[in-house]
Amino acid sequence: MDKEIDVIAPNLKRRLSGVTATIVRLVPLQARKIGIVTTGPGLPETVPHVALWRVPFLKRRRRVWHARRNVEMALGLALKYLCFMDLKLLFTSASQRQHTGYTKWLIGQMDAVVATSARTAEYLSVPNHVIHHGIDISGFDRAQDRSALRASMNLPRGVLIGCYGRVRHQKGTDAFVEAMIALLPSRPNVSALVMGRATEGHSEFLAGLKRKVGQAGLEHRILFMPEVSVDRMADWYRVLDLYVAPQRWEGFGLTPIEAMACHVPVVATRVGAFEEIVTPESGKLVDPGDIEGMSAAVAGYLDDPQSMAAAGRAARRNVEARFQIDAEADALIAVYRDLLA
């Protein structure tokens, strides 16, 4: 097995995160074309894996160490210079903020760097490759019978607007709720879904949103749904007419891509990679925290159903052309092969 390992993609965080989800999506796909394994805790058995303690004892040959966190860059350096492993160090950056001096130093030690968006690349002071995330579109498409699907999920009829993800200020959940409180009273055929989990420290934030909705008398039209497993998410996009991504900050952000793959147009904020993801044909962009602007963008679609349907069709074409996971996997493999050469 040691001879077959060309790339090691560490995951040194036990709790599920966006980075972990990326590794779980990509590595099994990449393993069809190159010898790649993960190492570290918290990964499913379906992902090719080597025990972390074994890594320093692998047979000596050149390999790529693909880090996505500071701790993984640091461990790669230790393996290279203290354990004398022949490693080429690669780092993927999704952050859109000024890096600390320590992080800048770590990045400066890498042999290659990938940025997940052009905006992320602007925060890097080293040469880099921009490689967007993608999704497996075979798992996302429009519903064959949306009315029947909604009925099976006990969802209301009429127009449905969704906002999914962690419930917290950073994710802009409050901005979405405020926009819906402003819009829904004058549009009795429209309902909104907020789905996600309020992790520790954000439970009072969620409770406050529910109180606002109750005070507005909209508790039966702005619905708070519990988080569902990844394999069930596609159906929750398929039931929607419109998706809103109201984040105030985001590293990349896959939810608009997943929604668009299901023929759902998107209203998103200008954060993360959303300006690169959402085209004028497939959605609208607003400034983060701009509740009035978000309300106006959503209202524009609600008041023009034909435009909303056309944007949904364009959204699917956009994802097919630019955000398929195969393209992401192949672009990374090309970087790996350059480093291994």
Buried (B, 14 or more C-beta within 10 A) or exposed (E): EEEEBBBBBBBBBEEEBBBBEBBBBBBBBBBEEBBBBBBBEBBEEEBBBBEBEEBEEBEEEEBBBBBBBBBBBBBBBEBBEEEEBEBBBBBBBBBBEEBEEEBBEBBEBBBBBBBBBEBBBEBBEBEBBBBBBBBEBEEBBBBEEBEEBBEEEEBBEEBBBBBBBBBBEEBBBBBBBBBBBBBBEEBEEBBBBBBBBBEEEBEEBBEEBBEBBEEBEBEEBBBBBEBBEEEEBBBBBBBBBBBBBBBBBBBBBBBBBBBBBBBBBBBBBBBBBBBBBBBEEBBBBBEBBBBEBBBBBBBEBBEEEEEBBBBBBBBBBBBEEBBBBEBBBBBBBEBBBBBBE
